[in-house]
Amino acid sequence: MENGCRLFLLSGSVVVLLLGCSTLAPREIAVDYKASAVDNQAVGVVEVVFSERVLPVLPLIDAAFHNAAVQSAAPELREADSRVQADMNDYLAEQISAVTGVSAVRVENPLSEVPWDMFEDSTPRVVELAQRACLRAKTTFVVIPTFRVRTPGIGPLGASNLIEGRLYVFDDSGVRVGEAHYTSDYTYLRGSDVEGYESTLLMGYRSFVAELVPLLLQPD
């Protein structure tokens, strides 16, 4: 079956038991609401900090073996994360500059950890971070990206991994004025496959950013 599902049939009656079956995750790219107010103005870009990776919990034995392999390769995986974070910061700024026609202003992220849902609510912390980013960039608007790897389950082809990203646009008063998101198709990898993790899974972000930034920022 697709997506790493396992199907068991028992004689006498049909009993279907799905183990390690992740829900369907088709490639998705969407603008929740467009940042029309940006309108070819200079934009600050906060450097991305990856949110915590979501590892599988079922099926128990397969997930345990997979997660142990991920842990054993943790130093190399973290190095891959760092390389792709650097590439993502450069590429996102390039794409924003291409759309706005003005150089994007890079802003260092003051956070060492970014919870995945941090920017979904306009908490005082989020408002202050957006205001400070605009102040440092000397811009009216700032883009704050989030990114994570999620591994919903394990199947015969390996672990089903996907990447998820969000782009939030805030103005200098800390109000969110735009938002977009993307989710990739599954990439099946062994937990210790560092090369595949970096080149096939993580670097897949580029196609999404190239498609999403114009939809989010380009004037109508």
Phi, psi and omega in degrees: 000163182285161172062029173075022179279150174242130184248126178241130177243128178254137182296154179092322175207161181262117178240122181254124179235120182256121179240137178063026183266115178271149179293155181301134180227077179294154176305129183224137175215127187205147172259116180289316166203139189281143179273066185296332184293340182299309169044060174064026174269161175297143184230136172278151179229114177283133182295140185285141169236120183298137172283165184300137178292139178261115182261158183286155175241343180228152347295149193305310185291312180299318180296321180297316179295317180298312183294327175295321178294320177298317181296321181293331180260013187305315180300317180291323179293321178295322177297320177297317177303315182297319179295317182287325175301315179297316178296319182295319179298317178294312187292319180297317178298320179298315182293320178295318178298319181296325182280316184277339183078006180230143180301129175286142183258114181288137178232128179296137178280121181284353184265137174271339177225139180233103175302143187304319184264016187304319188265009178287333180240144181275069178286161177305324179295318180293315179301315181295318180298316180295317179298316181294322179296317178295321180296316180292323180280344185059045179231163178277337183228153178218141175259130177241113180268150168231156186202143174205163173253135178232135179240093186291331185192180181236139178219185182301333181272357183118193179284138179269107183252147172216161175248147178227138179220151176225146174238120178250140176243127179240151172266179187285358172263001179088012179271133178283122185243000179195152180201141177211161181209161175215153175223135182273169166290170177289142168240124184266120184219153167285152183299333183261007183278084184292318181298313179295322179301316182281305190282325183265314184276295187297314184291352174297345181300331187301317181295326180288315180297318180298326180276325190277321184302313177299322180296327182277321191247340186292135178299151179291000000 
